[in-house]
């Protein structure tokens, strides 16, 4: 297969390089052309924006849900999703550097580890969304049982299990990700040459476990919830339902293009190579956008988060103003006392 620049760009791509050699010190220096290409510059700007918004936004959600809100089952879900997205965003500078330089400079370990973190984010997010959907469904069908049995401890156990499963499904990146040399530059790529079917197996398993399977479970859960709520007219507040629905919709909208082009790449000989190249680039960026959409949905759609955010900022301002008033009053009282002492001396 012909090798293009997008192979070194994406931390998600599956492309098999049969003609990439073991990395050696290049004979000539590779010159990056990214900043001269409109698509590359556009995706670079998008990725930087995703990093800034996602890193700060998820840090804010972690701060509010972890330290400012009462620990509940719902805040446990929010906190876990935010941690997953925060870790993902923390590793985006590696991809940004790789995009600008069009070369991987961080070595084999970080090639494997950074890619694993990307897939860890994908699987942990979707598994948490599945758990949330099942939790909502059970709460609606068995409200009395859920009120007695739905505890923070059990939610924490479910989150830990979801993370363990996500880690297990991220192991293929550790196995197949490698660093090689091509056209005088080091690239981080998927080396599927050990087994001729490993490419297909990994791609299909990730698609089924990270997209189709969870989609089926979530659709079933939300169909049951909608039917039950309509039959019993038991909607007290639609806000939590809207937040969770938006989170799930954002995840599938963001990840669908990526999975589509990954599956198309399995039969790359049947499609135009430039379409696959552009599709994988754009699909990867759209998938990364999910990491900053989640905190936006928390803050703008969740009443609890908005109230805590406002109250936290107001309390900070009030404390700062109070400190300033106390400092000013102390200064004035000290000045007046000095003036008093001066007048007695005179």
N, C-alpha and C positions, 0 to 999 in steps of 0.2 A: 504494500500500500504506500502511496505517496505521503511523505511527511510534510505537514504544514505548520505554521507558527501556532495554530491554536492548540496543538498537542502539548506544548509547554505552558500554555496559558491556564488551562482548566485543571483544577484539583479534582474534578469529578469524572473526566473523560475516561473511556475504556479502551482507547485505541491501542492496538497491538503493533509494536514496532519490531519488525523482523530484521530491519537493517540498521538498527541503532547499535553502536559498539560500546564496549565498556569504556567508562569515562577515563580519558587521559588528558594531560595538559595540552590545550589547543596550540596548533602551529601558528595560526593567525587569529587576531582578535576579532570577535564578532561585534558588529555594530547594530544597536537596536534601531528599528524603524518604526516603533510603536507610535511615537509622538508625531510622526508624519502621516499617520493613517487616521481618517475620521472615525471609523468604527472603533479602533483601539483606544483613541483618546476619549471617545464618548463612554465606552465601557469602563475606562479607568476613572473618569470623573464620577460615574455612577457608583463604582465600588468604593471610592473614597467617601462619598456621601453616605453610603450604607454603613461603612465602618464608623464614621463619626456619630451618626444618628443612632445606630444600633448599640454601639459601645456605651454612649451616654444614656440613652433611653433605657436599656436593660439594667444598667447600674442604678438608675433611679427607681425602677420597679423592684429590684432586689432590696434597695434601701427601705422603700415604703412597705413592701409586703413582708420583709424579713425583720424589720426593726420598729416600724411605726404602726403596724396593724396587729390586731389580736390574731394569734395563730389558730386558724381554722382549716377545715378541709379545702375550702376554695383557695385560701392564701397559699396553702401547700402546693396546689396545682400551679398557681401563678408564679410562685417563687421558683419552682422546678423548671418551668418553661423559660423563665427569664435567665436562669443560670445557664441553661443549654445555649440560648441565643448569645449570651454574653461571652461564653467561651469561644463560640464560633467567630464572633466579631473580633475578639482579641487576637485571632490568628489571621485575620484578613490582611494585615500588613505584609505577611509573607507572599500572599498572592499579588498584592499591589506591586511589591518590589519585582516579583517575577514578570509581571505584565510590562513594567517600564523597561527592564533590562533585557527581556526576552531570553532570560537565562536563569537557571537555578543555582544560587550561590550558597545555599545553606546546608549542603551535605546530604548524605543518604538518610541519616536518622530523621532529620526534620522533614525530608521528602515523605517518608512513611508516616511520621507522627502528625504532621499538618493535615495530610489527606485523611487520616483516620479521624481526626477531630471534626472535619467537615461532615463525614458520614455519621459520626456519633451524634452530631446536631440533628441531622435529618431523621435518624431512627428514634432518638429520644423524644423529639418533638412530636412525631406522629404517634408513638406509643403512648405518650402522655395525653394526647388528644383522644385516643381510643379509650383510655382509662376514664377521662372526664366524661365522655359520651355514655359509657356504661354506668358511671356513677349517677349521672343525670337521669338515665333511664330507670335505674333501680329506685331512685328517690321518688320518681313520679308514680311508678307502679306499686311500690311498697313503702309509702310514706312513713308509716308507723315504725316498721322494721328499720328503715334508714335512719330515722331520728334516734333510735336506740343504739344501732350498731355502727353508724357512720362516725368514726373517730379519727382524730389527727394521727394517732399511732398507726392505724390500719392504712391510712392514706400514705404515710411515710414509707411503709413496707411496700406498697404498690409502686411508689416512685422508685425505690431502690431496685425492685425487680425489673422495672422498665429500663433503667439505666444499665443493669447487668446484661439484659438482652440486646440493648443497643451497642454495648461494648463488644459483645460476641459477634454481632453482624458487621462490625467495623474492622474485624481482624483481617479480612481479605486485602485491605489497603496496606496493612503491615507486611503481608506475604508478597503481594504482587507489585507494589510500588517500588521503583528503582531509579537510579540516576545513571544516565548514559551520555554519550558524546555524539553530537550531530552538527555538522557544518561549523565546527570550531567553537561550539558552546555546550555547556552542561544543561541537560534537560531532565526534569522529573516526570516520569512516565509510568504507564502500567505495562509491566513485562509479563505477558501471558504466554511466553514461548515454552514454558515447562509442560503445558498440557494444551492440546489443540482445542479442547472444549471448555477450558477454564473461563475464557472471555464470555461465552454465552451463558454459562452456569451462573457466574457472578452477576451479570446484567439482569438476567431473568429473576434470580432470587431476590435481588434488591428491588426490582419492580414489584414483585408479588408481596414481599414482606414489608416494603416501605411505601406502597401505594395502593395496590388493588385490594389486598387483604384488609388493611385498615379502613379503606373506603367502604367496603361491604359492611363491616361491623358498624361503622359510624352511621351509614345510611339507615340500617335496620334500627339502631337505637333511636335516631331522631324521628324516624317514621312512627315508631311506637309512642314516643313522647308527644308528638303532634296529635296523633289520634286520641291519646288519653286525655290531653288537655282540652281538646275540642269536645269530647264526650262529657267530661265532668265540669268544664268551665272553671278550672281551678287555678287559673293564672292570676297570682297576686301581683307579680311584677315580671315584666318581660325583659328587663335589663340583663340579668345574668344569661338568659337564653340567647339574647341578641349578641352578647359578647362572645360566648362560646361558638355560636354559629359563625360569627365573623372570623374568629380565629381559625376554625376548620376550613371555611371557604378560602381564606387567605393562603393557608398552607397548600391546598390542592391546586389553586390557581397558579401559585408561584412554582410549584414543583412539576406540574403537568408538562409544560414545554420541555423541560430537561429530560424527563423520562421518555417522552416521545422521540426525541432526537437520539437518545442513547440506544433505544430499540432499533431505530432506523439505521444506526451506525453498524449494527450487527450484519446488515446486508448492504454495506457501503457501495458495493460494485453496481447496485441497481439504482443509485441516486447520484445526483450531481454533487461533486465533492465540495464545491463552494457553498452550496446550500447547507450541507452538514456542518461545514466549518463555522458559518455564521450562526446556524441554529444552536450549536453547542456553546458558542460564546455567549449569545444572548440568553439562552436557557439557563446557563450557569449564573449569570448576573441576576436574572429574575428570581432564581431559587435563593440566592443570597439575600435578596430584598426581603424575604420573609422574616429574617432575623430582626429587622427594625420595624416591620409592620406590627408585630405582636405588642411591643410596648406602647405604640401609638393607639392601638385598639384598647388596651387596658386603660390608658389615661383618659381618652376622649369618650369612651363608651361605658366605662365602669364608674358608677356613682361613688363607691367606696374609695376608689383610687383618686378620683377628683377631689373629694372632700379631704382625704388625708394629705394629698399634695398641697392643697390650698392652706389647710390648717398648719402644715409643717412650715411652709414658707412664711405664713403670717406670724407664727410663733417665733421663727428666727428673726424676722424684722422687729417684732415687738421686743424681743430680748435685746437686740442690738440698740433699738431706740431707748429702751429702759436703761441699758448700761450707759448710753450717751447722756440721758437725763440725770442719772445718778452722778456721773462724772462731772457734769456741768454744775449740778447743785453743790457737790463737794467743793468744786473750785470756787464757786461764788461764796459759799459759807466760809471757806478758808480765807478768801480775799477780804471778806467783811470783818472777820476776826482780826486779820492783820491790820486793816484800817483802824479798827477799834483800838488795838494796842498802840498804833502810831499816834492816834489822837491823844491818848493818855500821856504818852511821853512828851508830846508837845505841850 
